[in-house]
Amino acid sequence: MKYLVIVEKSDPNYSAYVPDLPGYVTTGNSIIEIEQNIQEAINGHLAIMKEFGEAPSETFHKIVLNSPEVVLLQVFIPELATA
């Protein structure tokens, strides 16, 4: 699965959120820390959904790279077994 992650720079750190997963926001001192934090948040969210028998959210947001301020993060989100 792929989710759009929005990363914003705000002195002295960064913040990130996933528009398709409302309520999941993280902060960190570096892009690397943000990447680790947001991956953990997404994995935790999907694990809880699986625990309650819910299907993972579909992604509706598209990535638009038209600004030099855009940072593209690639995080690995394992597919959850439906069994």
N, C-alpha and C positions, 0 to 999 in steps of 0.2 A: 504494500500500500504506500501511497505517496500523499503527504500532507504539506500544504504551504505553511512555512514558518516565517513570520514577520519578525525581523530583528531591528531594534531601534537603539541608536547610541544616545545615551544621556549621561553626561559627566557625573560621576567618574566611572560608570559601568555601562552595561548593555541590558536590555530587556528583550524578551521574545514571547510571542504567543502564536497560537494556531487558530485561525478563524473558523475552521471546521469543528473545533473542539472547544466551545465556549467555556471560559472559566480557567483555562490552563495558561498560566503566565509564569515566567521564570526570569530571574535576573542572574547576572554573572559578571565577573571582572574581565572576561575575554570571550572571544567568539568560540574558542574551544570549550570553555566552561558552559556557555549557552547551549552549544550543540549537545553536550553530555546531559545537561539538565532537561532540555526539551525532549530528548529521546527517552529519558527515564519517565517523564511525565506522560508522554504518549503511550509508552508500553504499559504503564500502570493503569491508565484510563482504559485501554483495550482489554487488559486482563480483568478488570472489574466488570466490564461489559460482558465478557465471556462468562464470568462467574454467575452473573444474573441472567444468562441465556439470551443476551441481546446481540444483535449483529453489529459489526463495526460500522461506524458512520461512513457514508460515502463522502468523497471529496468533491466539493463544488467550486473551489477557488482555483483559478489558473495563475500560473507564474508569469509575470510580465517583467522582463528585464529591459527597462527603458530608462534607467537612471544609474549614474555612476555610484550612487549611494546604496544600491541594492546588493545584498550579500546573499548568495545562494548556499543554503545548507543542505547537505544530503545526509539524512539519518536513516538507519536501517530499522525498519519496523517488520518483525517477522509476522507472517500470516498465521492467524490463530486457527487451530483445528476446530471444526464445528462439533466434534464428538464429545 
